[in-house]
Amino acid sequence: MALIQVNYMSKALFRMVPINVILPVDRFDADADRYLMDKDHKYKTLYLLHGLLGNYTDWVSQTRIQKWAEEKNLAVVMPSGDNAFYFKSRTPWDDYETFIGEELPEITRRMFPLSDRREDTFIAGAVCQGSCQ
């Protein structure tokens, strides 16, 4: 299992956006002293959104998501939502609807071996993290 932090320039948000990605690793090759991945395998993917007052690191630091993803052989993508409720804003530089619904899956599928099949792609998240009142 690999935990990767990526920062990339989002066209929908007009800024650098950080994301964490949990990626299954198929096996460790002791002779080569490195982890190997099956290049032909495309992983099922969960896009996991943080809650209000949280950030993209919450799932990794406050839950057992890495263990769960490893058990399920599932890639998990956790983007920064900047507490913007993941909606399209009235301003052109805060289009979270396009960011989450289109841009993020497209860019992560180009970076990592993620399935592009609808039935292999999931989205979930938290309404609130920490103490929401």
N, C-alpha and C positions, 0 to 999 in steps of 0.2 A: 504494500500500500504506500502510495506517495502523497504527500501534501504539498501542493504547489501554489505559490502566490504569484498572480499575474497582474500587471498594470498595463492597461492599453488605452489608447485614445478612442473614446466613444464618439461616433458621429452623431448619435441621438442625444447625447448629453453635453457635447462640446467640451469635454475635459477628460483627463486621465481617470480611469475607474479601476479600483482594485477588486480582484475576485480571488477567492480561495477555491482550489479544485482538489478533491480527493479522487485519486485515480488508482484503480487496482493494478497491481503488478503481478504478472503471471508466475514468475519463478525467479529464484536467485541462482545464477551460474557461478559456482564456487571457483571453477577453473579460470573464468574470465574476471572474477571478482566484481560482478555487476548484476543488476536486476534486468531481466528480459521481459519483453512484452510481445504477445502474438500480434504482429502487424496487420493480420487479416481480420482480427476480432474487433468488433465495434461494441462498446459497452452501453448497456442501458444507462440512462442518465436521469438524475433527480436534480432539478433546479430548486434550491432551497433558499427561501427569502427570509431575512431576519425581521424581527418585530420592531415596533415603535421604540425609539430610544436605544436601539441596538445598532450593531454594525456587522459587517461581513465576517468578522472573527468570532462572533458569539457562539455559533454552532460548534466550532472546533474547541473553543475554550470552556464551554459550559455544558456540553453534552457528550455522549459516547458515540457521536456520529461516525467517527473513523472506524470504530470496531463494528458498528452496524453495517456500514458500507462494505467493509471487508467480508463480513459474513454473507452478504447478499451479492457480492461481486458486482457492485454498482458504483458508477462514477457519480460524484456529487459536486455541483457547481454552486458556490455561495457568493453572489455578487453584493456589492455595496448599494444599498437603496437610499442612503442619505435621508432616511425618515421622510420620504416624499410620497409614501403610500403607493408607489409603483403605478401612478396614473400619469396621463399626459397633462402637463401643465399648460397654462395660458402662454407661458414664455417658450420661445422656440428652443431654448437650451436645456429644458428639463422634460424631455419626451421619454419618460420611463416606460410608457406603454410600448413604444417601438423598441426601446432598449431591451426590455425583458422578453417581449413576444417575438422579436425578429432578430435583432442584432446579436444579442448574447448567444442564442443557440447557433447562429451562423458562425460567429467568430470562434466559439469553443469547439465546434465540430471541425474547423480548419486546423486548430491547434492540437487537438487531442483525438484519439480514436473513439469517438462517440457515435452511436447509431443515429441516423437521421430519420428512422422510422417513428411514426407517430405513436405506435403502441409500445415503444421503448423509451419514451420521453415523458417525464413526470414533473409536476411543479407543486410545491407545498411551501408552507411558511408559518410563521407565528404572528398572531395578532399583537401580542405584547410580550416583552421579555423583561425580566427584572421585576420591579414593583410598579405595575401600572395601576393607577387608581382613578 
